[in-house]
Structure formats: C-alpha cells, structure tokens
C-alpha cells in the first residue's frame, strides 16, 4: 500500500512570525530556515526539524503540497529538498505537475464552477462594494477563481462581518473563510480535496494522509485516510473533529514539528 502526504503549508508546516506566536515559545533564530522570501523580506520559515523531515519525504516523492497560495506565491517558496512531483495550488483550482499547470484539470474545475453559484464577476462587484463600505484595505483576485479582502489590522468587527458575508455567500453558492487579516470568498465547488484525490491517483497512491489548520482544509482532512491538525488556527478555534483526525499537543511552530513527525510515521513501515 503506497501512501502520499497532502499537506497545507502556511500555519501547518511553514510559519510567519505571527503564526509562530501561537506557540508558547518562539524557536531560536538558529532553528529557523527562511522558505518564503521576496526581495529582502522574509514572510515565513520552517524549523530545522521540519526541513530535515520534509527533505526526506520529498526525496521519496510522497509529498503533495495543498495550498490556497497562487501559482506565483507557491513558486516563490524555497522548499527544501526535491521539488514535489505534484502540488495543489489556488485551493484546488490548479494542479501543478512538475512546474506546469495541468490544463485538463483546469478544464474540469472551470466546468464544475460554471455549473453552480454566482459568477466570479458578480462576487467581485460585491467584494468591491464591501471594501468601500466596510473599511477593508484591499480586495484581490487569485486569477478568476476566488477573491480575498484584507485589513491592515484585525479588529472585532471583522469576525461579525465574516458571518454576514457567509450568509450572503451561502445564498450565492460561495463560501467564506476568515484567516487572520484575510477574508476569503471561494466558490463552493472549489476545494483542495478533489485535487488531492486526483494528484494521488496520478502518483499511483492508494492511501492519503493529510494535515491543515484552516476551514479550507476541512474537506481534505475528512477525505483522507488519516489526518492531523495543529492546536491553533480556524479548525482549532471552531472545535473541528473527525474520527480519524488527530490534534497536536503543541501550537505554533512546535506543532509543525509534530505534524512532520506524524507524516514520517504514517509513510514508514511502522505506521498503523
């Protein structure tokens, strides 16, 4: 039985300075490796423990990154070791095979999205209205797949508004996910789980283990044969549970160490 690891990235195995603050202790500088760098700015790190174990898993060709990042944001990452053979990006809208987007998968996604829910243009206009009326700093599109709004600083009003936006989204066939300073708006038919299943099939795997911290990871965790989530993030705040999903003992970057150790155990000879 061959196993692949479908893993969210940000807040699960790579951490910004803010995400590391979820844990009781920030790792020492010498235990952090920059992996998301743009110019002279470092956006995110892996711990040295994660780097070592990720390198081993990547060398075995069993890692499938599954991220909401755009293609450009994903390609910017300096992931250690061998480049994963497949990566799910844009929350499942694109499947990278090697470094190229799988055109057949994109056609399937676009056909599915065209069959239900409000159009991208309709939601874009609504998001622009929210930006003007609600005090968002910016509104951005990830290609023409989904949208997110940002604030400079998260304040109490944002959580309340996210609930309002979610009600609007349900009526229009879109879902809403609040992650830090970002409010994501995605078509309900756009999900990592389907793309992960397709990627695993391409790799000839018959078992998928998964990890993630966001509500956008929930379906992927439920669909996996075994799963893990950190003791922080949206899933933790909402009390997400699933019979086959574990929760780390630690939060912050230390949770990432636990998650990689679990991935290694799940893909080794001694896994349950």
Secondary structure, 3 states (H helix, E strand, C coil): CCEEEEECCECCCEECHHHHCCCCCCCCHHHEEEEEEECCEEEEEEEHHHHHHHHHHHHCCCEEEECCCCHHHHHCECCCCCCCCEEEEHHHCEEEECCEECHHHHHHHHHHHHCCCCCHHHHHHHHHHHHHHHCCCEEEEECCCEEEEECCCCCHHHHHHHHHHHHHHHHHCEEEEEECCEEEEEECCCCHHHHHHHHHHHCCCCEEEEECCCHHHHHHHHHCCEEEECCCHHHHHCCCCCCCEEECCCCCHHHHHHHHHHHHHHHCCCCC
